[in-house]
Amino acid sequence: MQLAIENVTKRYKKGVVALCGFSLDLQPGVLGLLGPNGAGKTTLMSILATITRATEGRVLWNRTDIAREPDVLRSVLGYLPQDFGVYPNLTAAEFLQYLAAVKGLDAATAARRIDELLELVNLTEARKRPLGGFSGGMKQRVGIAQALLNDPELLIVDEPTAGLDPEERVRFRNLLSDLSGERIVILSTHIVSDVEATATDIALIAKGTLVAHATPEALLQQVEGKVWEWVVSSADLTQAKQQYLISSTTRRSDGVHARVLGDEPPAGAQPVAPNLEDAYLFCLSEHRAGVPA
Amino acid sequence: MNGPRALYHMVRADFLERVRRYSFLLTLGFAVYLGYAVYAGQVTLRLDKYSGIVNSAWLGAVLGLVSTVWLTLVGFYIVKNAIQRDRQTRVGQILATTPMSKSFYTLSKMLSNFAVLGLMVLILALAAVVIQLLHGEDAHIDLFALLSPILILGLSAAAACAAVAVLFESLPVLRGGIGNIVYFFLWIFMLSMSVTEMVPSHPASWLHGLGDYSGIAAVMGQMHAAVLKIDPQYTGASSFGIGPMNLGAKKFLWTGVRWSAGILAGRLMWVAIAVALSLLAAVFFDRFDPARGGWLSEKTAKPKQKGKLGEAALQEGVAVNGQSVSARASAAHLTTFTRTGPRMRFVALVLAELRLMLRGHGWWWYAGAAGMFIGCMASSLDDARTGFIAAAWIWPILVWSQMGTRESQYSTGALIFSAPRAVPRQLLAIYAAGVLVAMLTGGGLALHFMFAGDFAALGGWAAGACFIPAMALGLGVTTGTRKAFEAVYTMWWYVGPLHHIPRLDFMGTTADSSTPVRFLVAALALVVTAYFWRTVRLRYA
């Protein structure tokens, strides 16, 4: 099982380039795709899901070009788009039955699978309610269920935890970890903690190009010894932000505790263990400064 | 917030949003086509055996009538999406939180509708000048005689049409497909009101045109009087429509509309009615409150089940940052999946599509559909063929109009089109479901034909059952909107089957007007067009 993205470029009308020579090779596991807004994540997801065609380059699923033979991938694909709709007059179960028919599942398999998936996403008791009355989080869970209908070998989820409450977010993270065994899962998000909890690999993307592709440990290794905790007064915080790259701040009784990223610490700063958010911000800042990852 | 500057920006933003969409090119294309149709002699005006010499006054009158009659029909369907767009783009939710009043909003929407329709009128005005230069029998251009009918009649009718569109969008029951059908009959009614006022001996009076929304009576009344002067035997017969009706016509000199105070007051009155209608729309406008979305959305929003709902059902001592949550969210609960090809599942997909089509209607709809079937069966063969079948096949218009548009309307395209062989399988399944709907509502007539052994008539019926869903699918996929089918089908149904016009009678309501082969070929062409259109659109997404 292999997904190879080879020099993919996507150029929209009016010359907007969303992806530029993007290459990545994926094996079973959970890939966390991280990047700022407008980095090209959703375009990449859409190309991998065979919804959009790349302008240049190709995507190979087990050595088959998905632009030429999209059905080879589609039969094993589960896709949760960032924005999707539902049919408001159908119940959750009916909507899933409909999509199961579209995906070619036989009736018995579909019925069993839908029962299990509704249980899995905690919608069993709401299965007979029309989707028009569902909250955003409940619709998102229906979306998650439909992505898993055909037991996909490639699961692509774009901002899957958007709209979920903290409990459901945790449930979904755990579900992704469970699912990751013999399949490729691509999780696109800008919520670093989601990636931290589930990803076996991380790809950083910015301005349509791949900034870094590594394990979480390797990314953390890059910022080892470059994260500092610095206590500053509230009055000095604005100036500190101009001087240093600060990943987060916490107000305490003795002042503002700022996490500073950099080779050289500010005076009085103490070294601390880096987290993935530090690594993410550090990589992006290095990329913007033109330093190769 | 509610000042002229804010109004200007509301109208401007809405207008720019519309004109920067590709679909606006179709709108412009329609206006250009109308101009071309007049140039090519496809739109003609004739008073019995008379037609006017093509000078500025005659061209202005013809194009004035074109703008007021056709733009108010097609234009309505073009602009009736101003509030819907704010709903879909969710900009409405932002607007609703501003101090903007409801009447201010509906007035701004009326004005932006008017701006779009007004632009089409201006294109016709420009076309008038070009037509006279290229085609006129009298090369002298009298700008006032040429442009005044187009601008005065066209713009006032455009204002009325723009306001009616806003009013329909504000009324929950008229917001959707029912409104599209109702407007067609309202347009027929208003046009007949205009024609009723068109009495040759009737002089223009103060507030002439109270029932003359289109201004036809104002123009045609004066033309009738002009023809009467040269031919006292003139009966008052006149025709205005599509077709080469000017062939062999005698020419008379038309010097232009005399814009009396009464006529102008009548036109201004329709502008005032337009403003009043847009303010009336504010009474019904829900200000994007989902709780006030009308009976349809209330029905779907109400939870049908009592007791604990899914969101609150998690009871297993879940800690937000704990791991105990994973117990129920484990993928281990999923049984092993046996992967099979989708080829044998087509029937299941057709049934799924059929169920999707038939959901969301009240009991009265199903009762009506059953009534149509029984009516076709229980009535005499003649009554069923010439009358009941037309009713049976207008009843599911809102079911058919979903075909090919649901994916864009509900944003489910990404979920569906990422499935294997989704385009051919799903498209054919939708079509098959549409044919089944035709068979379910009009099936009584087919049984009648079978019992009577009239297989030629049965062929005509079958062609209709194949053609209607094909038209719905073709228009739905190519336009992405339900309105196109609802408008075109209603007009066609009214002109063709209801009046048994040969070549247009796709239901075969009489033996003389039935042409099944023509409509079977057309059905095939429409389905193939829908397939290629969708394939190409997805390929170049």
HADDOCK unambig.tbl for C-alpha pairs under 7 A between the chains (distance, minus, plus):
assign (segid A and resid 49 and name CA) (segid B and resid 418 and name CA) 6.24 0.50 0.50
assign (segid A and resid 50 and name CA) (segid B and resid 418 and name CA) 6.26 0.50 0.50
assign (segid A and resid 51 and name CA) (segid B and resid 414 and name CA) 6.68 0.50 0.50
assign (segid A and resid 51 and name CA) (segid B and resid 417 and name CA) 6.99 0.50 0.50
assign (segid A and resid 51 and name CA) (segid B and resid 418 and name CA) 6.36 0.50 0.50
assign (segid A and resid 51 and name CA) (segid B and resid 538 and name CA) 6.91 0.50 0.50
assign (segid A and resid 52 and name CA) (segid B and resid 541 and name CA) 5.37 0.50 0.50
assign (segid A and resid 53 and name CA) (segid B and resid 539 and name CA) 6.60 0.50 0.50
assign (segid A and resid 53 and name CA) (segid B and resid 540 and name CA) 6.71 0.50 0.50
assign (segid A and resid 53 and name CA) (segid B and resid 541 and name CA) 6.94 0.50 0.50
assign (segid A and resid 71 and name CA) (segid B and resid 420 and name CA) 4.67 0.50 0.50
assign (segid A and resid 71 and name CA) (segid B and resid 421 and name CA) 6.24 0.50 0.50
assign (segid A and resid 74 and name CA) (segid B and resid 418 and name CA) 5.84 0.50 0.50
assign (segid A and resid 74 and name CA) (segid B and resid 419 and name CA) 5.23 0.50 0.50
assign (segid A and resid 74 and name CA) (segid B and resid 420 and name CA) 4.86 0.50 0.50
assign (segid A and resid 75 and name CA) (segid B and resid 419 and name CA) 6.49 0.50 0.50
assign (segid A and resid 75 and name CA) (segid B and resid 420 and name CA) 5.27 0.50 0.50
assign (segid A and resid 79 and name CA) (segid B and resid 415 and name CA) 6.93 0.50 0.50
assign (segid A and resid 81 and name CA) (segid B and resid 414 and name CA) 6.82 0.50 0.50
assign (segid A and resid 84 and name CA) (segid B and resid 411 and name CA) 5.33 0.50 0.50
assign (segid A and resid 84 and name CA) (segid B and resid 412 and name CA) 5.68 0.50 0.50
assign (segid A and resid 85 and name CA) (segid B and resid 410 and name CA) 5.06 0.50 0.50
assign (segid A and resid 85 and name CA) (segid B and resid 411 and name CA) 4.50 0.50 0.50
assign (segid A and resid 85 and name CA) (segid B and resid 412 and name CA) 5.00 0.50 0.50
assign (segid A and resid 86 and name CA) (segid B and resid 410 and name CA) 6.02 0.50 0.50
assign (segid A and resid 86 and name CA) (segid B and resid 412 and name CA) 6.23 0.50 0.50
assign (segid A and resid 87 and name CA) (segid B and resid 410 and name CA) 6.37 0.50 0.50
assign (segid A and resid 89 and name CA) (segid B and resid 300 and name CA) 6.50 0.50 0.50
assign (segid A and resid 89 and name CA) (segid B and resid 359 and name CA) 6.38 0.50 0.50
assign (segid A and resid 89 and name CA) (segid B and resid 360 and name CA) 5.33 0.50 0.50
assign (segid A and resid 98 and name CA) (segid B and resid 352 and name CA) 5.46 0.50 0.50
assign (segid A and resid 99 and name CA) (segid B and resid 416 and name CA) 7.00 0.50 0.50
assign (segid A and resid 101 and name CA) (segid B and resid 345 and name CA) 6.85 0.50 0.50
assign (segid A and resid 101 and name CA) (segid B and resid 348 and name CA) 6.20 0.50 0.50
assign (segid A and resid 101 and name CA) (segid B and resid 349 and name CA) 5.06 0.50 0.50
assign (segid A and resid 102 and name CA) (segid B and resid 349 and name CA) 6.19 0.50 0.50
assign (segid A and resid 102 and name CA) (segid B and resid 416 and name CA) 6.81 0.50 0.50
assign (segid A and resid 102 and name CA) (segid B and resid 419 and name CA) 6.67 0.50 0.50
assign (segid A and resid 102 and name CA) (segid B and resid 422 and name CA) 6.75 0.50 0.50
assign (segid A and resid 102 and name CA) (segid B and resid 426 and name CA) 6.78 0.50 0.50
assign (segid A and resid 103 and name CA) (segid B and resid 342 and name CA) 6.99 0.50 0.50
assign (segid A and resid 103 and name CA) (segid B and resid 419 and name CA) 5.19 0.50 0.50
assign (segid A and resid 103 and name CA) (segid B and resid 420 and name CA) 6.45 0.50 0.50
assign (segid A and resid 104 and name CA) (segid B and resid 341 and name CA) 6.72 0.50 0.50
assign (segid A and resid 104 and name CA) (segid B and resid 342 and name CA) 3.96 0.50 0.50
assign (segid A and resid 104 and name CA) (segid B and resid 345 and name CA) 5.74 0.50 0.50
assign (segid A and resid 105 and name CA) (segid B and resid 342 and name CA) 6.68 0.50 0.50
assign (segid A and resid 106 and name CA) (segid B and resid 345 and name CA) 6.55 0.50 0.50
assign (segid A and resid 116 and name CA) (segid B and resid 333 and name CA) 6.75 0.50 0.50
assign (segid A and resid 116 and name CA) (segid B and resid 334 and name CA) 5.96 0.50 0.50
assign (segid A and resid 120 and name CA) (segid B and resid 328 and name CA) 6.63 0.50 0.50
assign (segid A and resid 120 and name CA) (segid B and resid 329 and name CA) 5.25 0.50 0.50
assign (segid A and resid 121 and name CA) (segid B and resid 329 and name CA) 6.96 0.50 0.50
assign (segid A and resid 122 and name CA) (segid B and resid 310 and name CA) 5.89 0.50 0.50
assign (segid A and resid 123 and name CA) (segid B and resid 310 and name CA) 4.75 0.50 0.50
assign (segid A and resid 124 and name CA) (segid B and resid 310 and name CA) 6.67 0.50 0.50
assign (segid A and resid 125 and name CA) (segid B and resid 309 and name CA) 5.80 0.50 0.50
assign (segid A and resid 125 and name CA) (segid B and resid 310 and name CA) 5.36 0.50 0.50
assign (segid A and resid 126 and name CA) (segid B and resid 309 and name CA) 5.76 0.50 0.50
assign (segid A and resid 126 and name CA) (segid B and resid 310 and name CA) 5.28 0.50 0.50
assign (segid A and resid 129 and name CA) (segid B and resid 303 and name CA) 6.32 0.50 0.50
assign (segid A and resid 129 and name CA) (segid B and resid 304 and name CA) 6.16 0.50 0.50
assign (segid A and resid 129 and name CA) (segid B and resid 305 and name CA) 6.95 0.50 0.50
assign (segid A and resid 130 and name CA) (segid B and resid 300 and name CA) 6.12 0.50 0.50
assign (segid A and resid 132 and name CA) (segid B and resid 300 and name CA) 5.44 0.50 0.50
assign (segid A and resid 132 and name CA) (segid B and resid 301 and name CA) 5.69 0.50 0.50
assign (segid A and resid 133 and name CA) (segid B and resid 300 and name CA) 5.94 0.50 0.50
assign (segid A and resid 133 and name CA) (segid B and resid 301 and name CA) 4.03 0.50 0.50
assign (segid A and resid 133 and name CA) (segid B and resid 302 and name CA) 6.37 0.50 0.50
assign (segid A and resid 133 and name CA) (segid B and resid 303 and name CA) 6.58 0.50 0.50
assign (segid A and resid 151 and name CA) (segid B and resid 337 and name CA) 6.16 0.50 0.50
assign (segid A and resid 166 and name CA) (segid B and resid 320 and name CA) 6.06 0.50 0.50
assign (segid A and resid 167 and name CA) (segid B and resid 320 and name CA) 5.28 0.50 0.50
assign (segid A and resid 170 and name CA) (segid B and resid 320 and name CA) 6.83 0.50 0.50
assign (segid A and resid 171 and name CA) (segid B and resid 325 and name CA) 5.87 0.50 0.50
assign (segid A and resid 171 and name CA) (segid B and resid 326 and name CA) 5.76 0.50 0.50
assign (segid A and resid 171 and name CA) (segid B and resid 329 and name CA) 5.54 0.50 0.50
assign (segid A and resid 174 and name CA) (segid B and resid 326 and name CA) 5.69 0.50 0.50
assign (segid A and resid 174 and name CA) (segid B and resid 329 and name CA) 6.89 0.50 0.50
assign (segid A and resid 175 and name CA) (segid B and resid 329 and name CA) 5.74 0.50 0.50
assign (segid A and resid 175 and name CA) (segid B and resid 330 and name CA) 5.62 0.50 0.50
assign (segid A and resid 175 and name CA) (segid B and resid 331 and name CA) 5.96 0.50 0.50
assign (segid A and resid 178 and name CA) (segid B and resid 330 and name CA) 6.45 0.50 0.50
assign (segid A and resid 178 and name CA) (segid B and resid 331 and name CA) 5.63 0.50 0.50
assign (segid A and resid 179 and name CA) (segid B and resid 331 and name CA) 6.06 0.50 0.50
